Amino acid sequence: MTLRTVPRAARRAGRGLVRRARTEAAWIGSRRARADVALFHEFEPPPTGGGHQFLRALVHELEVRDVRVELNRVSAGTRSCLFNSFNFDFARLRRFARPGCRLVHRVDGPIGAYRGFDDGTDARIAELNRELADATVFQSRYSLERHRELGYELADPVVIPNAVDPAIFFPPESREPLESRRVRVIASSWSDNPRKGAETLAWLDRHLDADRYEVTFVGRASERFELIRAAGAVDSQRLAELLRAHDVYLAPSRDDPCSNALLEALACGLPAVFRESGGHPDLVGDAGVGFREDEELPEALDRLVGEIERRRAAISVPSIADVADRYLETLGVGPKPDPERHSL
């Protein structure tokens, strides 16, 4: 160790001590408390990616039902805990885990397939799952089967898709006819991971029929475009407004297990042109047209536009109410009714 690295190592050690001290203080303070569900996840301030968006919508739905949710701790009276992928403090969860609290692991990926390289994250997730999980939530059948192909058998698996906040993502009351104007296509991604489809957008930017289509990209772009309009990262309300102002959604990502961006677009009434990869085909169903190679994209777009009314009518997305019911069942809490749905 050089003199130059000593302060950095000391800072890391100091941060570790502070984390442990905070964990112990939180553990002591939780001994007389209780909640219905604990959630272990490190939220980032918006605008953020799909995992954060879904978990915010889920927590909101649970709280509307008077389900008490606590974050990053398990109180003495708490009956169940949902921990998300690897986006939390492993040591803190180990400290709070105890007999009598059902632990459910929400798993993404596989991360190696999603990122395009294996840095050991999937193995660490599987190790934690073996150590602590009573059950595992996969976001799609694709994710479950892909983990099994890689040799990961996780605890008592169940498939529960993501869902979006219906107060934000909903169809417009009316749409401008397509006649005498260009078709408006939109794609979105918070992540600048190349596997989100940057190369496909770059290809489309070079080959776009600008007389027939206009394309908008919302999010963090790793490419500079000539014809595609880049709108930057925006919050959920603004994203929903942009989605409702367009006609077609483009989902070019690879090995995406359950794309929240795609679900948001479908919920806003947009049929999709999607890469036949990951969980896209199951999410879209008959509400879109798939493609495998970039060169197939213009034909897929033309076909979708020619069938747009039928494809739009086929849109079906999971409701956050039904998804919350399934999470509560898996957590062993038992569904508390959605007050609006059950007051009808």
C-alpha positions as CSV (number, residue, x, y, z in Angstrom):
1,M,0.0,0.0,0.0
2,T,1.4,3.4,-1.0
3,L,1.2,6.6,1.0
4,R,-1.1,7.9,-1.7
5,T,-3.7,5.1,-1.1
6,V,-3.6,5.2,2.7
7,P,-6.1,8.1,3.0
8,R,-8.5,6.5,0.5
9,A,-8.4,3.2,2.4
10,A,-8.8,5.0,5.7
11,R,-11.8,6.8,4.3
12,R,-13.4,3.6,3.1
13,A,-12.8,2.0,6.6
14,G,-14.3,5.1,8.2
15,R,-17.4,5.0,6.0
16,G,-17.8,1.3,6.9
17,L,-17.7,2.0,10.6
18,V,-20.3,4.8,10.2
19,R,-22.6,2.4,8.3
20,R,-22.3,-0.3,11.0
21,A,-22.9,2.2,13.7
22,R,-26.0,3.5,11.9
23,T,-27.2,-0.1,11.4
24,E,-26.8,-0.9,15.1
25,A,-28.7,2.3,16.1
26,A,-31.5,1.5,13.7
27,W,-31.6,-2.1,14.9
28,I,-31.9,-1.0,18.6
29,G,-34.5,1.6,17.7
30,S,-36.6,-1.0,15.8
31,R,-37.0,-3.5,18.7
32,R,-40.4,-2.0,19.9
33,A,-41.7,-1.1,16.4
34,R,-43.6,-3.1,13.8
35,A,-44.8,-2.8,10.3
36,D,-46.6,-5.1,7.8
37,V,-43.8,-5.2,5.3
38,A,-40.2,-4.1,5.2
39,L,-38.5,-3.1,2.0
40,F,-34.8,-3.2,1.5
41,H,-33.9,-1.0,-1.5
42,E,-31.7,2.1,-1.9
43,F,-34.0,4.6,-3.7
44,E,-32.4,7.3,-5.9
45,P,-34.1,10.6,-6.5
46,P,-36.1,10.9,-9.7
47,P,-35.8,10.8,-12.7
48,T,-34.5,7.2,-12.3
49,G,-34.7,3.8,-13.8
50,G,-37.5,1.2,-13.9
51,G,-36.7,-0.6,-10.6
52,H,-37.1,2.6,-8.6
53,Q,-40.2,3.5,-10.5
54,F,-41.9,0.2,-10.0
55,L,-41.1,0.0,-6.3
56,R,-42.3,3.6,-5.7
57,A,-45.6,2.6,-7.4
58,L,-45.8,-0.6,-5.3
59,V,-45.2,1.2,-2.0
60,H,-47.8,3.8,-2.9
61,E,-50.4,1.1,-3.7
62,L,-49.6,-0.6,-0.4
63,E,-49.8,2.5,1.7
64,V,-53.2,3.5,0.1
65,R,-54.4,0.2,1.5
66,D,-53.0,1.0,5.0
67,V,-50.3,-1.6,4.7
68,R,-47.5,-0.3,6.9
69,V,-44.2,-0.3,5.0
70,E,-40.8,0.4,6.6
71,L,-37.6,1.0,4.6
72,N,-34.2,-0.7,5.1
73,R,-35.0,-2.1,8.5
74,V,-37.0,-5.0,10.0
75,S,-38.7,-4.2,13.2
76,A,-39.4,-6.7,15.9
77,G,-43.0,-7.0,15.0
78,T,-42.6,-7.0,11.2
79,R,-43.9,-10.2,9.6
80,S,-42.3,-10.0,6.1
81,C,-39.5,-8.3,4.1
82,L,-39.0,-7.7,0.4
83,F,-35.4,-7.1,-0.6
84,N,-34.6,-6.0,-4.2
85,S,-32.0,-7.6,-6.3
86,F,-28.6,-6.3,-5.1
87,N,-29.7,-2.6,-4.6
88,F,-29.3,-2.4,-0.9
89,D,-26.8,-2.9,2.0
90,F,-26.3,-6.7,2.3
91,A,-24.7,-6.4,5.7
92,R,-27.6,-4.4,7.0
93,L,-30.2,-6.9,5.8
94,R,-28.2,-9.8,7.5
95,R,-28.2,-7.8,10.7
96,F,-32.0,-7.4,10.7
97,A,-33.0,-10.8,9.3
98,R,-34.6,-13.0,12.0
99,P,-36.7,-16.1,12.4
100,G,-40.4,-15.4,12.1
101,C,-40.0,-12.8,9.3
102,R,-40.6,-14.1,5.8
103,L,-37.9,-12.9,3.4
104,V,-38.7,-12.5,-0.3
105,H,-36.1,-11.7,-2.9
106,R,-37.1,-9.7,-6.0
107,V,-34.6,-10.6,-8.6
108,D,-33.7,-8.8,-11.9
109,G,-31.7,-9.9,-14.9
110,P,-29.7,-12.0,-15.1
111,I,-27.5,-9.0,-14.6
112,G,-24.7,-10.4,-16.7
113,A,-27.1,-10.9,-19.7
114,Y,-28.6,-7.5,-19.2
115,R,-25.3,-5.7,-19.0
116,G,-23.5,-7.8,-21.6
117,F,-20.7,-8.9,-19.2
118,D,-20.4,-11.0,-16.0
119,D,-18.8,-9.2,-13.1
120,G,-19.9,-11.8,-10.5
121,T,-23.1,-9.9,-9.5
122,D,-25.4,-12.8,-10.4
123,A,-23.4,-15.2,-8.3
124,R,-23.5,-12.8,-5.3
125,I,-27.3,-12.4,-5.7
126,A,-27.6,-16.2,-5.8
127,E,-25.5,-16.6,-2.7
128,L,-27.6,-14.1,-0.8
129,N,-30.8,-15.8,-2.0
130,R,-29.5,-19.2,-0.7
131,E,-28.6,-17.7,2.6
132,L,-31.7,-15.7,3.4
133,A,-34.7,-16.0,0.9
134,D,-37.8,-17.9,1.6
135,A,-39.2,-17.1,-1.8
136,T,-38.1,-15.4,-5.0
137,V,-40.0,-13.0,-7.3
138,F,-38.9,-13.0,-10.9
139,Q,-40.3,-10.2,-13.1
140,S,-40.9,-12.4,-16.2
141,R,-40.8,-16.0,-17.3
142,Y,-37.8,-15.1,-19.4
143,S,-35.9,-14.0,-16.3
144,L,-36.7,-17.3,-14.5
145,E,-35.7,-19.5,-17.4
146,R,-32.5,-17.6,-18.1
147,H,-31.4,-17.9,-14.5
148,R,-32.0,-21.6,-14.8
149,E,-30.0,-21.8,-18.0
150,L,-27.1,-20.3,-16.1
151,G,-27.4,-22.8,-13.3
152,Y,-29.0,-20.6,-10.7
153,E,-31.9,-22.3,-8.9
154,L,-33.3,-19.6,-6.5
155,A,-35.7,-20.2,-3.6
156,D,-39.4,-21.0,-4.3
157,P,-39.7,-18.9,-7.5
158,V,-42.9,-17.1,-8.6
159,V,-43.3,-14.8,-11.6
160,I,-44.9,-11.4,-10.9
161,P,-44.6,-8.7,-13.6
162,N,-43.9,-5.0,-12.9
163,A,-46.7,-2.5,-13.2
164,V,-46.9,1.3,-13.5
165,D,-48.7,4.1,-11.5
166,P,-52.1,4.5,-13.2
167,A,-52.4,8.0,-11.9
168,I,-49.4,9.0,-14.1
169,F,-49.4,6.6,-17.0
170,F,-52.8,6.4,-18.8
171,P,-54.1,6.8,-22.4
172,P,-55.1,10.2,-23.8
173,E,-58.8,11.0,-24.1
174,S,-58.4,11.4,-27.9
175,R,-55.7,11.1,-30.6
176,E,-54.9,13.2,-33.6
177,P,-55.6,11.3,-36.8
178,L,-52.5,10.0,-38.7
179,E,-53.7,11.4,-42.0
180,S,-51.7,14.3,-43.5
181,R,-49.0,14.2,-40.9
182,R,-45.9,12.2,-39.9
183,V,-46.2,9.2,-37.5
184,R,-44.7,10.1,-34.1
185,V,-42.4,7.4,-32.7
186,I,-40.9,7.6,-29.3
187,A,-38.3,5.6,-27.3
188,S,-37.2,6.1,-23.7
189,S,-34.5,4.9,-21.3
190,W,-33.0,6.2,-18.1
191,S,-30.0,4.0,-18.4
192,D,-27.2,4.6,-21.0
193,N,-26.3,0.9,-21.0
194,P,-25.5,0.2,-24.7
195,R,-27.8,-2.9,-24.5
196,K,-30.8,-0.5,-24.1
197,G,-30.6,-0.1,-27.9
198,A,-28.3,2.8,-28.6
199,E,-26.9,1.1,-31.7
200,T,-30.5,0.6,-33.0
201,L,-31.4,4.2,-32.5
202,A,-28.1,5.2,-34.3
203,W,-29.0,2.9,-37.2
204,L,-32.5,4.3,-37.4
205,D,-31.1,7.9,-37.3
206,R,-29.1,7.1,-40.4
207,H,-32.0,5.3,-42.3
208,L,-35.1,7.1,-41.1
209,D,-37.7,8.0,-43.6
210,A,-38.1,11.5,-42.3
211,D,-41.0,12.2,-44.7
212,R,-43.1,9.5,-43.0
213,Y,-41.8,9.4,-39.4
214,E,-40.5,11.7,-36.7
215,V,-38.7,10.1,-33.7
216,T,-38.1,11.3,-30.2
217,F,-35.7,9.8,-27.6
218,V,-36.3,10.6,-24.0
219,G,-33.5,9.8,-21.5
220,R,-29.8,9.5,-21.3
221,A,-28.4,9.2,-24.8
222,S,-24.9,7.8,-25.5
223,E,-25.2,8.8,-29.2
224,R,-25.6,12.1,-31.0
225,F,-28.5,12.1,-33.5
226,E,-29.1,14.0,-36.7
227,L,-32.8,13.3,-37.3
228,I,-33.9,11.9,-33.9
229,R,-34.9,14.5,-31.4
230,A,-33.2,13.9,-28.0
231,A,-35.4,15.2,-25.1
232,G,-33.1,14.4,-22.2
233,A,-34.1,12.8,-18.9
234,V,-37.4,14.0,-17.5
235,D,-39.6,13.1,-14.5
236,S,-42.5,10.6,-14.8
237,Q,-45.2,13.2,-15.3
238,R,-43.4,14.8,-18.2
239,L,-42.5,11.4,-19.7
240,A,-46.2,10.4,-19.6
241,E,-47.2,13.6,-21.4
242,L,-44.7,12.9,-24.1
243,L,-45.8,9.3,-24.5
244,R,-49.4,10.4,-24.9
245,A,-48.4,12.9,-27.6
246,H,-46.9,10.1,-29.7
247,D,-48.4,7.2,-31.8
248,V,-45.9,4.3,-31.5
249,Y,-43.3,3.2,-29.0
250,L,-39.9,1.7,-30.0
251,A,-38.4,-0.9,-27.6
252,P,-35.0,-1.8,-28.9
253,S,-33.3,-3.1,-25.8
254,R,-31.7,-6.6,-25.5
255,D,-32.3,-9.1,-22.7
256,D,-34.5,-6.7,-20.7
257,P,-36.4,-8.9,-18.2
258,C,-39.5,-6.7,-17.7
259,S,-39.0,-3.2,-19.2
260,N,-40.8,-0.6,-17.1
261,A,-40.2,1.9,-20.0
262,L,-42.2,-0.4,-22.3
263,L,-45.0,-0.9,-19.7
264,E,-45.3,2.9,-19.3
265,A,-45.7,3.3,-23.0
266,L,-48.3,0.6,-23.3
267,A,-50.2,2.0,-20.4
268,C,-50.3,5.4,-22.3
269,G,-51.9,3.6,-25.2
270,L,-48.9,3.2,-27.5
271,P,-48.6,-0.1,-29.5
272,A,-44.9,-1.1,-29.8
273,V,-42.3,-2.0,-32.3
274,F,-40.0,-4.2,-30.1
275,R,-36.9,-6.3,-30.3
276,E,-37.8,-9.9,-29.9
277,S,-35.6,-10.3,-26.8
278,G,-35.9,-10.7,-23.1
279,G,-39.4,-10.2,-21.7
280,H,-40.6,-7.9,-24.5
281,P,-42.7,-10.4,-26.4
282,D,-44.7,-11.4,-23.3
283,L,-45.4,-7.8,-22.3
284,V,-46.5,-6.7,-25.7
285,G,-48.4,-9.7,-26.9
286,D,-50.5,-8.7,-30.0
287,A,-50.2,-5.0,-29.2
288,G,-47.1,-4.6,-31.4
289,V,-44.8,-6.0,-34.1
290,G,-41.4,-7.6,-33.3
291,F,-38.1,-7.4,-35.1
292,R,-34.7,-9.1,-34.6
293,E,-32.2,-7.2,-36.7
294,D,-32.0,-3.4,-37.2
295,E,-32.6,-3.8,-40.9
296,E,-36.1,-5.3,-40.2
297,L,-37.1,-2.1,-38.3
298,P,-38.5,-0.1,-41.2
299,E,-40.8,-2.9,-42.3
300,A,-41.9,-3.6,-38.7
301,L,-42.8,0.1,-38.3
302,D,-44.7,0.2,-41.6
303,R,-46.6,-2.9,-40.7
304,L,-47.5,-1.6,-37.2
305,V,-48.8,1.7,-38.6
306,G,-50.9,-0.2,-41.1
307,E,-52.5,-2.2,-38.3
308,I,-52.4,0.5,-35.6
309,E,-56.0,0.5,-34.5
310,R,-56.1,-3.3,-34.1
311,R,-52.7,-3.3,-32.3
312,R,-53.8,-0.5,-30.0
313,A,-57.0,-2.3,-29.1
314,A,-54.9,-5.4,-28.0
315,I,-52.9,-3.5,-25.4
316,S,-53.2,-5.1,-22.0
317,V,-50.9,-4.2,-19.0
318,P,-50.8,-5.6,-15.5
319,S,-52.6,-3.4,-13.0
320,I,-50.7,-2.2,-9.9
321,A,-53.6,-3.4,-7.8
322,D,-53.3,-7.0,-9.0
323,V,-49.5,-6.9,-8.8
324,A,-49.7,-5.7,-5.2
325,D,-52.2,-8.5,-4.4
326,R,-49.6,-11.1,-5.7
327,Y,-46.8,-9.5,-3.8
328,L,-48.8,-9.5,-0.5
329,E,-49.7,-13.2,-1.1
330,T,-46.0,-14.1,-1.7
331,L,-44.9,-12.1,1.3
332,G,-47.4,-14.0,3.4
333,V,-49.3,-10.9,4.5
334,G,-52.5,-11.6,2.7
335,P,-54.1,-9.1,0.3
336,K,-55.6,-6.0,1.9
337,P,-58.3,-4.9,-0.6
338,D,-57.8,-1.9,-2.9
339,P,-60.4,0.5,-1.5
340,E,-61.4,2.0,-4.8
341,R,-61.8,-1.4,-6.5
342,H,-63.7,-3.0,-3.7
343,S,-66.0,0.0,-3.1
344,L,-67.7,-0.5,-6.4
